[in-house]
Amino acid sequence: MGRRRAREQERGHEQEEPGGEPGTELLADADRPDSWFLVVEGTPQSHVDLSDPSYLDFSYMRRIAHAADLAAPPGEPVEALHLGAGALTLARYVAHTRPGSRQRAVDVDAPLVDMVRRRLPWDRRAQLRVGIGDAREWIAARHDDSADLVISDVFSGARTPARLTSAEFYAELARVLRPTGTLVVNIGDGGSLAHTRSQVATARTALPHTALSGEPGVLRGRRFGNLVLTASHRPLPLEELGRRAHRDPEMARLLEGEDLDRFVSGRAPVHDADAVDSPAPPDGVF
């Protein structure tokens, strides 16, 4: 789910194309040639620059990319899994910055994937396979210790389905991660951030090393937005993650250590029996 306020009225609507489920469309980015917004039910889900895969328009995607950059030495190929294909923005980024990486992505929306293949083709030299299916069932079929990087960015409209927020789901994600692997999760939340606090507590049941990044206004509950949870079996490169978040054009803050402990204090992990969808954004937020 993208945070950038796509100016639909200023985009080239004569170039838009419906696709996927009803309410899915591509909008040309009038500010960048060969670039597109993927909008689902009025929510900007992805932005992709076909000429420059290293360009990431949404701030939350840049923060996910920070974690991907630090998941292995610079330029070293990785085995990456993407839950929620969208326009494959981050898969393209990894393929560009880490040539030779082997990547797999999954999305439940077959017409959307078909539209992306036709209208937003990726470099065929990239070792990227895209499948159709339910993210939780798909991850359950992956081998143990098979991924260096897992990115979970799954939204149905503007909400993450409940079954992708539970301790049982995080246990599956942890299982497929290698001991040095990194999990990155995009979370949409606002207000008291009760959902995000519970998600950090839930992730910690499977992956003990965690950090959370978000723009200050979102972390203070002043507005709805995207927060990025990073987790691993091993200690994270917290100093560099924090530095990159702070230096981003849309400056973000990294919560870790005692600050994150206080943020999560008193929150119980979520299990399948009591999991709920992530909060719906307020009307007009995007």
C-alpha positions as CSV (number, residue, x, y, z in Angstrom):
1,M,0.0,0.0,0.0
2,G,1.7,3.2,-1.1
3,R,1.7,6.4,1.0
4,R,2.5,8.9,-1.8
5,R,-0.6,11.0,-2.5
6,A,-1.0,10.1,-6.2
7,R,-2.4,13.2,-8.0
8,E,-4.9,11.3,-10.1
9,Q,-6.4,14.5,-11.5
10,E,-3.0,15.5,-12.8
11,R,-2.0,12.1,-14.3
12,G,-2.5,11.1,-17.9
13,H,-5.8,9.3,-17.6
14,E,-5.9,8.7,-21.3
15,Q,-3.1,6.2,-20.6
16,E,-4.7,4.4,-17.8
17,E,-5.7,0.7,-18.2
18,P,-8.0,-1.3,-16.0
19,G,-6.8,-4.7,-14.9
20,G,-6.9,-7.3,-12.3
21,E,-10.0,-7.2,-10.1
22,P,-12.5,-4.4,-10.5
23,G,-11.1,-1.1,-9.3
24,T,-7.5,-1.8,-10.5
25,E,-5.8,0.5,-12.9
26,L,-2.5,1.8,-14.1
27,L,-1.9,5.6,-14.1
28,A,1.0,7.1,-16.0
29,D,3.3,9.2,-13.8
30,A,3.3,12.7,-15.5
31,D,6.5,13.6,-13.6
32,R,8.7,10.7,-14.8
33,P,8.8,9.1,-18.3
34,D,8.1,5.4,-18.6
35,S,6.8,5.3,-15.0
36,W,3.4,4.1,-13.7
37,F,1.3,4.0,-10.6
38,L,-0.7,0.8,-9.8
39,V,-3.9,1.8,-8.0
40,V,-6.2,-0.7,-6.4
41,E,-9.6,0.4,-5.2
42,G,-8.4,4.0,-5.0
43,T,-5.2,3.1,-3.0
44,P,-1.8,3.6,-4.7
45,Q,-0.2,0.2,-4.3
46,S,2.9,0.5,-6.4
47,H,5.0,2.8,-8.5
48,V,7.4,1.5,-11.0
49,D,10.0,3.2,-13.3
50,L,10.6,0.8,-16.2
51,S,13.8,2.7,-17.2
52,D,15.3,2.8,-13.7
53,P,14.4,0.0,-11.4
54,S,16.6,1.6,-8.6
55,Y,14.2,4.5,-8.4
56,L,11.6,4.0,-5.6
57,D,8.9,6.6,-5.4
58,F,7.2,5.5,-2.1
59,S,9.1,6.2,1.1
60,Y,8.0,2.9,2.7
61,M,9.5,1.0,-0.3
62,R,12.8,2.8,0.1
63,R,12.8,1.7,3.8
64,I,12.2,-1.9,2.7
65,A,15.0,-1.5,0.2
66,H,17.3,-0.3,3.0
67,A,16.8,-3.7,4.7
68,A,17.2,-5.5,1.4
69,D,20.5,-3.6,0.8
70,L,21.8,-4.7,4.2
71,A,20.6,-8.3,3.9
72,A,23.9,-9.4,2.3
73,P,27.1,-7.7,1.2
74,P,26.6,-5.1,-1.6
75,G,25.9,-6.6,-5.0
76,E,25.9,-10.2,-3.7
77,P,23.0,-12.3,-5.2
78,V,20.3,-13.5,-2.8
79,E,17.4,-15.9,-2.7
80,A,14.4,-13.6,-2.2
81,L,10.6,-14.3,-1.8
82,H,8.0,-11.6,-2.3
83,L,4.5,-12.0,-0.8
84,G,2.3,-9.7,-2.8
85,A,3.6,-9.1,-6.3
86,G,1.9,-5.8,-7.2
87,A,4.0,-4.2,-9.9
88,L,7.1,-6.1,-8.8
89,T,8.8,-2.9,-7.8
90,L,11.0,-4.4,-5.1
91,A,11.7,-7.5,-7.1
92,R,13.0,-5.3,-9.9
93,Y,15.0,-3.4,-7.5
94,V,16.7,-6.5,-6.1
95,A,17.4,-7.8,-9.6
96,H,19.0,-4.5,-10.5
97,T,21.1,-4.0,-7.3
98,R,21.9,-7.7,-6.8
99,P,22.4,-9.3,-10.3
100,G,22.1,-13.0,-10.3
101,S,19.6,-13.1,-7.5
102,R,17.0,-15.8,-7.7
103,Q,13.5,-14.5,-6.8
104,R,10.0,-15.8,-6.5
105,A,6.9,-13.8,-6.0
106,V,3.2,-14.6,-5.4
107,D,0.0,-12.8,-5.8
108,V,-3.6,-14.0,-5.5
109,D,-4.8,-11.7,-8.3
110,A,-4.1,-13.6,-11.6
111,P,-5.6,-10.8,-13.9
112,L,-3.4,-8.3,-12.2
113,V,-0.2,-10.4,-12.7
114,D,-1.2,-10.8,-16.3
115,M,-1.6,-7.1,-16.8
116,V,1.8,-6.4,-15.2
117,R,3.4,-9.0,-17.5
118,R,1.9,-7.3,-20.5
119,R,2.1,-3.6,-19.6
120,L,5.1,-3.4,-17.2
121,P,7.5,-6.1,-18.4
122,W,10.6,-6.8,-16.4
123,D,14.1,-7.6,-17.6
124,R,13.9,-11.2,-18.8
125,R,17.5,-11.8,-17.7
126,A,16.3,-11.5,-14.1
127,Q,15.8,-14.8,-12.5
128,L,12.3,-13.9,-11.3
129,R,9.3,-16.3,-11.3
130,V,5.8,-15.1,-10.4
131,G,3.1,-17.4,-9.2
132,I,-0.6,-17.1,-8.5
133,G,-1.9,-18.2,-5.1
134,D,-2.6,-17.4,-1.5
135,A,0.4,-16.0,0.3
136,R,0.1,-18.2,3.4
137,E,-0.4,-21.4,1.5
138,W,2.4,-20.5,-0.9
139,I,4.9,-19.8,1.9
140,A,3.9,-23.1,3.6
141,A,5.1,-24.9,0.5
142,R,8.6,-23.4,0.5
143,H,11.6,-25.3,1.9
144,D,13.2,-24.7,5.3
145,D,16.1,-22.3,5.3
146,S,15.7,-21.4,1.7
147,A,15.5,-17.6,1.6
148,D,17.9,-14.8,2.4
149,L,15.2,-12.2,2.1
150,V,11.4,-12.4,2.5
151,I,9.3,-9.3,1.8
152,S,5.7,-9.4,2.9
153,D,3.6,-6.6,1.4
154,V,0.1,-8.1,1.1
155,F,-3.0,-6.0,1.0
156,S,-6.6,-6.7,0.0
157,G,-7.5,-3.2,-1.0
158,A,-5.9,-1.2,1.8
159,R,-5.9,-3.9,4.5
160,T,-3.7,-6.9,5.3
161,P,-5.8,-10.1,5.7
162,A,-5.9,-11.4,9.3
163,R,-4.4,-14.8,8.4
164,L,-1.2,-12.9,7.4
165,T,-0.8,-11.3,10.8
166,S,-0.7,-14.2,13.2
167,A,2.1,-16.0,15.2
168,E,1.4,-19.1,13.1
169,F,2.1,-17.1,9.9
170,Y,5.3,-15.6,11.3
171,A,6.5,-19.1,12.3
172,E,6.2,-20.1,8.6
173,L,8.1,-17.0,7.6
174,A,10.8,-17.7,10.1
175,R,11.0,-21.4,9.0
176,V,11.9,-20.5,5.4
177,L,14.5,-17.8,6.4
178,R,18.1,-18.9,6.6
179,P,19.8,-18.2,9.9
180,T,21.3,-15.0,8.5
181,G,18.1,-14.1,6.5
182,T,16.0,-11.0,6.8
183,L,12.2,-10.6,6.9
184,V,10.6,-7.2,6.0
185,V,6.9,-6.5,6.5
186,N,4.9,-3.5,5.3
187,I,2.2,-2.5,7.9
188,G,-0.6,0.0,7.4
189,D,-1.7,1.6,10.6
190,G,-2.6,4.9,12.4
191,G,-3.8,6.4,15.7
192,S,-2.7,4.4,18.7
193,L,-0.8,1.9,16.4
194,A,-2.4,-0.9,18.4
195,H,-2.2,-3.2,15.3
196,T,1.5,-2.4,14.8
197,R,2.4,-2.9,18.4
198,S,0.8,-6.3,18.3
199,Q,2.5,-7.2,15.1
200,V,5.9,-6.5,16.6
201,A,5.1,-8.7,19.6
202,T,3.8,-11.4,17.2
203,A,7.0,-11.3,15.0
204,R,9.1,-11.7,18.1
205,T,7.6,-15.0,18.9
206,A,9.5,-16.4,15.8
207,L,12.3,-13.9,15.2
208,P,13.9,-12.3,18.2
209,H,15.7,-9.5,16.5
210,T,13.3,-6.7,15.4
211,A,13.2,-3.1,14.4
212,L,10.4,-0.8,13.2
213,S,10.7,2.3,11.0
214,G,8.1,5.0,10.3
215,E,7.8,8.7,9.5
216,P,7.5,10.7,12.8
217,G,3.9,11.8,12.2
218,V,2.8,8.2,11.8
219,L,4.8,6.9,14.8
220,R,3.2,9.7,16.9
221,G,-0.3,8.7,15.8
222,R,-0.9,12.0,14.0
223,R,-1.8,10.3,10.7
224,F,-2.3,7.0,9.0
225,G,0.7,5.5,7.1
226,N,3.1,2.7,6.4
227,L,5.5,1.3,9.0
228,V,8.2,-1.2,8.1
229,L,9.0,-4.1,10.4
230,T,12.4,-5.8,10.0
231,A,13.1,-9.0,11.8
232,S,15.7,-11.8,11.8
233,H,17.1,-14.7,13.6
234,R,20.4,-12.7,13.9
235,P,21.2,-9.2,15.2
236,L,20.2,-6.5,12.7
237,P,22.5,-3.8,11.3
238,L,20.6,-1.2,13.4
239,E,23.0,1.7,13.2
240,E,23.0,1.6,9.4
241,L,19.2,1.0,9.2
242,G,18.7,4.0,11.4
243,R,21.1,6.2,9.5
244,R,19.4,5.4,6.2
245,A,15.9,6.0,7.6
246,H,17.0,9.4,9.0
247,R,18.6,10.5,5.7
248,D,15.7,9.5,3.5
249,P,14.0,12.5,1.7
250,E,10.9,11.7,3.8
251,M,12.9,11.4,7.1
252,A,11.9,8.4,9.1
253,R,12.7,7.1,12.6
254,L,13.9,3.7,13.6
255,L,12.6,2.1,16.8
256,E,14.8,-0.6,18.2
257,G,16.2,-1.8,21.6
258,E,14.6,-0.3,24.7
259,D,12.5,2.1,22.6
260,L,10.9,-0.7,20.7
261,D,10.5,-2.7,24.0
262,R,8.5,0.3,25.4
263,F,6.5,0.6,22.2
264,V,5.4,-3.1,22.5
265,S,5.1,-3.2,26.2
266,G,2.0,-5.1,27.4
267,R,1.0,-6.3,23.9
268,A,0.3,-10.0,23.5
269,P,1.1,-11.9,20.3
270,V,-1.8,-12.5,17.9
271,H,-2.8,-16.0,17.0
272,D,-5.0,-17.4,14.2
273,A,-7.9,-17.7,16.6
274,D,-8.0,-13.9,17.4
275,A,-6.3,-12.3,14.4
276,V,-8.1,-9.5,12.5
277,D,-7.5,-7.6,9.3
278,S,-5.2,-4.5,9.6
279,P,-7.1,-1.2,10.2
280,A,-8.8,0.5,7.3
281,P,-7.3,3.9,6.4
282,P,-9.5,6.9,7.0
283,D,-11.5,8.1,3.9
284,G,-9.5,10.3,1.6
285,V,-6.1,9.5,3.2
286,F,-4.7,8.5,-0.2
